[in-house]
Every structure is written in structure tokens, then in C-alpha cells.
Amino acid sequence: MAEVEVLRASVLAALGEGAGAGSGVDVVGRVCRSCVRLLPVDGAAVSIMVDAGHREVVYASDPVSLALAELQFSLGEGPCFEAYVTGGPVLVPDLAAEPPPLWPVFAAEAAAHPVAALFTFPVQIGAVRVATLDTYRSTPCSLSPGELSMALQVADIAALALSGLRDGGGRWLDGDGRWMEGAGMRYREVHQATGMLIAHLDLPPSAALARLRAYAFGHGRSLLEVAADVVAGRLRLDEAFGGDSP
């Protein structure tokens, strides 16, 4: 049996066992690690998302994959958002030679990491687009037709793994594969900080998140750090581009 079919069978078996808290993340991790073995990539990550304001990294195979995932969420742009919106793969075989016009800031910031090629695939549960499978390579490379077919199969298996995802006893996806808040989410404080800005400054959600992102980018800080300061009351963003009055 081909390794991709072995992977599919193992994911289905894990779902059938009704494993306990945290095991859903473990199954997604198995998919990511297999992706690195099956494809000419150095790292892979799976993130569930609804839009630019609701995204959660479920699993990243290595620190670079996690850094790229967090960078995209912090900036609100990158291949994951393009793949999610268009519903098709985003294939960048040489990031330095072909800077993507849709996400120039992310492309420039990604240059600080050992990343030369990016391949991102949308993940669907039924008709609902729920996540992306993001992969990178440290040297330029194109995917062959066979490798592209393999990547799409892995994305389908990632959808299977996500269909029963639980963490800390809280569901991340409902019965229709739609995103919902659950325990253990990495960006919980970002969502909380966004809600605080919505309430305190009477901003729409997109503007509140944009203000958090603008402050983080302008001050060279991560979005997670800024959100934590807002939630803890150490930082107020009263000015248009991030006033920091106590």
C-alpha cells in the first residue's frame, strides 16, 4: 500500500477510535510530518481559518513553519489567505525571483527565514473551506505533476484529521466543519484584544484587528505580544496607529 494510503487509513482509524483530548492535534501532526516525507518540502503547517481575523495554527512541523504561520496572521496577508480565498493551490517555486504581488510585505518579511519556495493548499470539509496546508522549502523548487497530485491528496487527508479536531476537551470545528472557539487556541488573546478594541473604541472587527496589526508591525513586536498587553491592561491603542497610553 502506498504511504499516502497508509496515512489515510491511520487517520480514519484514529477518528474511529474516538481518541481523547489533544489527540486531534496529534493526528494533524501526523499528516504534517508525512507531508514533509512525501513531498520535496522542509516543513508543513495546518491552520484552520474563517477569514483574516480568525485563524489558528493547529500544528507546525518545525520552528520555521510556525514563524511563517504567525507572520501571515500578524500581517493579514500571505499564501494562506490567497489559497483560502481562491480555493486553489498557491505555488511559488522561487520566492526571490517571483515576489507575489498580492502579499509583498509578507514576501519581504519571509526573507528573514530560510525560505525559498512556498506551496499552500486549501483544505475543505465537504463544501466548506476550513483550513490551509502551508509548506515551504529552503531552496527553490517546482512541484512535478505527480508531486502536486500527492500534495492535494495530503490536503484531503488533513481535512479528515480536522473533521474531529478537539483540544483540551473543546471543539474547534462544529458538525458542519465550521470554525468555533475552543480550549487551547494559540490566538485566543488576539481575539480577546480585538473584542476589547471593538467595545472600547467602537470599531468594526476588521478595523480593530487592523489596529493591533499596525501597532505590532510599527513597533517590531509580535501580534501575540501586543494582544497580551492589551488584554492585561498594559497597553491602550487609542490613536489611529497605536497610541500606547497606559
C-alpha positions as CSV (number, residue, x, y, z in Angstrom):
1,M,0.0,0.0,0.0
2,A,1.3,3.5,-0.9
3,E,2.4,5.6,2.0
4,V,-0.3,8.2,1.3
5,E,-3.0,5.5,1.6
6,V,-1.4,4.2,4.8
7,L,-1.6,7.7,6.1
8,R,-5.3,8.0,5.1
9,A,-6.1,4.7,6.8
10,S,-4.3,5.7,10.0
11,V,-6.2,8.9,10.2
12,L,-9.5,7.2,9.7
13,A,-8.6,4.6,12.3
14,A,-7.7,7.4,14.8
15,L,-11.0,9.1,14.2
16,G,-12.9,5.8,14.6
17,E,-11.2,5.2,18.0
18,G,-12.8,8.4,19.4
19,A,-9.5,9.4,21.0
20,G,-9.4,11.7,23.9
21,A,-8.4,15.4,24.4
22,G,-5.5,16.6,22.4
23,S,-5.4,13.6,20.1
24,G,-7.0,15.5,17.2
25,V,-3.9,17.8,17.2
26,D,-1.7,14.7,17.2
27,V,-3.4,13.3,14.1
28,V,-3.0,16.6,12.3
29,G,0.7,16.5,13.3
30,R,1.0,13.0,11.8
31,V,-0.4,14.5,8.5
32,C,2.1,17.4,8.5
33,R,5.1,15.1,9.3
34,S,4.0,12.7,6.5
35,C,3.7,15.7,4.1
36,V,7.4,16.5,4.7
37,R,8.3,12.9,3.9
38,L,6.1,12.6,0.8
39,L,7.0,15.9,-0.8
40,P,10.2,17.9,-1.6
41,V,9.5,20.3,1.3
42,D,11.3,21.1,4.6
43,G,8.3,22.0,6.7
44,A,4.5,21.9,6.9
45,A,1.7,23.5,9.0
46,V,-2.1,23.3,9.1
47,S,-4.2,26.2,10.2
48,I,-7.9,26.5,10.5
49,M,-9.4,29.8,9.4
50,V,-12.5,31.7,8.5
51,D,-11.1,35.0,7.4
52,A,-8.1,37.3,8.0
53,G,-9.3,37.8,11.6
54,H,-9.9,34.2,12.6
55,R,-7.0,31.8,12.1
56,E,-5.5,29.2,14.4
57,V,-2.3,27.2,13.9
58,V,-3.2,23.6,14.7
59,Y,0.2,22.1,14.1
60,A,3.6,23.2,12.6
61,S,6.3,20.6,11.9
62,D,9.2,23.0,12.7
63,P,10.0,26.5,14.0
64,V,10.2,28.0,10.5
65,S,6.7,26.7,9.6
66,L,5.4,28.2,12.8
67,A,7.2,31.5,12.2
68,L,5.7,31.7,8.7
69,A,2.2,30.9,10.0
70,E,2.4,33.6,12.7
71,L,3.9,36.1,10.3
72,Q,0.9,35.7,8.0
73,F,-1.6,36.1,10.8
74,S,0.3,39.2,12.1
75,L,0.3,40.9,8.7
76,G,-3.1,39.7,7.5
77,E,-1.6,38.6,4.1
78,G,0.3,35.7,2.6
79,P,-0.2,32.5,0.6
80,C,-2.6,31.0,3.2
81,F,-5.1,33.9,2.7
82,E,-4.8,33.7,-1.1
83,A,-5.4,29.9,-1.1
84,Y,-8.3,30.2,1.3
85,V,-10.0,33.0,-0.8
86,T,-9.3,31.5,-4.3
87,G,-9.8,27.8,-3.3
88,G,-6.8,26.8,-5.3
89,P,-3.2,26.0,-4.7
90,V,-0.7,28.8,-4.4
91,L,2.7,27.7,-5.8
92,V,5.7,29.9,-5.6
93,P,8.8,27.9,-6.6
94,D,11.3,30.8,-6.2
95,L,10.2,33.5,-3.8
96,A,13.2,35.7,-4.5
97,A,12.8,35.5,-8.3
98,E,9.0,35.9,-8.3
99,P,7.8,38.2,-5.5
100,P,4.0,37.7,-5.4
101,P,2.1,40.9,-6.0
102,L,-0.8,40.0,-3.6
103,W,1.4,39.8,-0.5
104,P,4.6,41.9,-0.9
105,V,5.1,42.7,2.8
106,F,4.9,39.0,3.8
107,A,7.3,38.1,1.0
108,A,9.8,40.7,2.2
109,E,9.5,39.6,5.8
110,A,9.8,35.9,5.0
111,A,13.2,36.7,3.5
112,A,14.5,36.8,7.1
113,H,13.8,33.0,7.3
114,P,15.4,30.1,5.3
115,V,12.6,30.0,2.9
116,A,13.0,29.9,-0.9
117,A,9.8,28.2,-2.1
118,L,6.2,28.2,-0.8
119,F,3.4,25.8,-1.6
120,T,0.0,26.3,0.0
121,F,-3.2,24.3,-0.4
122,P,-6.8,24.9,0.7
123,V,-8.4,22.3,2.9
124,Q,-12.1,21.6,2.7
125,I,-14.6,19.5,4.7
126,G,-17.3,18.8,2.2
127,A,-18.2,22.1,0.6
128,V,-16.8,24.2,3.4
129,R,-13.3,25.6,3.2
130,V,-11.9,25.4,6.7
131,A,-8.1,25.5,6.6
132,T,-4.9,25.6,4.7
133,L,-1.9,23.3,4.4
134,D,1.2,25.5,4.2
135,T,4.6,24.1,3.1
136,Y,8.0,25.6,2.5
137,R,11.4,24.6,1.1
138,S,14.7,26.2,1.9
139,T,15.9,26.0,-1.8
140,P,14.0,26.9,-5.0
141,C,12.0,24.0,-6.3
142,S,8.9,23.3,-8.5
143,L,6.4,20.6,-7.9
144,S,6.1,18.0,-10.6
145,P,2.6,17.0,-11.7
146,G,2.9,13.8,-9.5
147,E,4.0,15.8,-6.5
148,L,1.2,18.3,-6.9
149,S,-1.3,15.4,-7.1
150,M,0.3,14.0,-3.9
151,A,0.0,17.4,-2.1
152,L,-3.7,17.6,-3.0
153,Q,-4.2,14.1,-1.6
154,V,-2.4,15.1,1.6
155,A,-4.7,18.2,1.9
156,D,-7.7,15.9,1.6
157,I,-6.3,13.8,4.4
158,A,-5.7,16.9,6.5
159,A,-9.4,17.6,6.1
160,L,-10.2,14.2,7.5
161,A,-7.9,14.8,10.5
162,L,-9.6,18.2,11.1
163,S,-13.1,16.8,11.0
164,G,-12.9,15.5,14.5
165,L,-10.4,18.0,15.9
166,R,-10.5,18.6,19.7
167,D,-8.0,20.2,22.0
168,G,-8.2,20.4,25.8
169,G,-11.8,19.0,25.6
170,G,-13.1,21.9,23.5
171,R,-14.2,21.5,19.8
172,W,-12.5,23.7,17.2
173,L,-14.9,22.7,14.4
174,D,-18.6,22.0,14.6
175,G,-20.5,19.2,12.8
176,D,-20.5,21.2,9.5
177,G,-16.8,21.8,9.7
178,R,-17.2,25.4,10.7
179,W,-14.7,27.2,12.9
180,M,-15.6,27.8,16.5
181,E,-13.7,28.9,19.6
182,G,-12.3,26.1,21.8
183,A,-9.9,25.4,24.5
184,G,-6.1,25.8,23.9
185,M,-6.3,28.2,20.9
186,R,-3.0,29.9,20.3
187,Y,-4.6,33.2,19.2
188,R,-7.2,33.4,21.9
189,E,-5.7,36.6,23.4
190,V,-5.7,38.2,19.9
191,H,-9.4,37.6,19.6
192,Q,-10.0,38.9,23.1
193,A,-7.9,42.0,22.4
194,T,-9.8,42.6,19.2
195,G,-13.1,42.4,21.1
196,M,-11.8,44.9,23.7
197,L,-11.0,47.4,21.0
198,I,-14.4,46.9,19.4
199,A,-16.0,47.7,22.7
200,H,-13.8,50.5,23.9
201,L,-13.3,52.3,20.6
202,D,-16.5,51.5,18.8
203,L,-14.6,49.9,15.9
204,P,-15.8,47.3,13.4
205,P,-13.9,44.0,13.8
206,S,-11.7,44.4,10.8
207,A,-10.6,47.9,11.9
208,A,-9.9,46.7,15.5
209,L,-7.7,43.8,14.2
210,A,-6.0,46.2,11.7
211,R,-5.1,48.5,14.6
212,L,-3.5,45.6,16.5
213,R,-1.6,44.6,13.5
214,A,-0.4,48.1,12.7
215,Y,0.9,48.6,16.2
216,A,2.7,45.3,16.2
217,F,4.3,45.9,12.8
218,G,5.2,49.5,13.5
219,H,6.9,48.6,16.9
220,G,8.6,45.5,15.7
221,R,6.6,43.3,18.0
222,S,4.6,40.1,17.5
223,L,0.9,40.3,17.4
224,L,0.7,37.8,20.3
225,E,2.8,40.1,22.5
226,V,0.7,43.2,21.7
227,A,-2.6,41.4,22.2
228,A,-1.4,40.1,25.6
229,D,-0.5,43.6,26.7
230,V,-3.9,44.9,25.6
231,V,-5.8,42.1,27.5
232,A,-3.7,42.7,30.6
233,G,-4.4,46.5,30.5
234,R,-0.7,47.3,29.9
235,L,-1.4,48.9,26.6
236,R,-4.2,51.0,25.1
237,L,-4.4,51.7,21.4
238,D,-6.4,54.9,21.4
239,E,-4.7,56.6,18.5
240,A,-5.2,55.8,14.8
241,F,-1.9,53.9,14.5
242,G,-1.4,52.6,18.0
243,G,-1.2,55.2,20.8
244,D,0.3,53.5,23.8
245,S,-1.1,55.4,26.7
246,P,-1.3,53.4,30.0
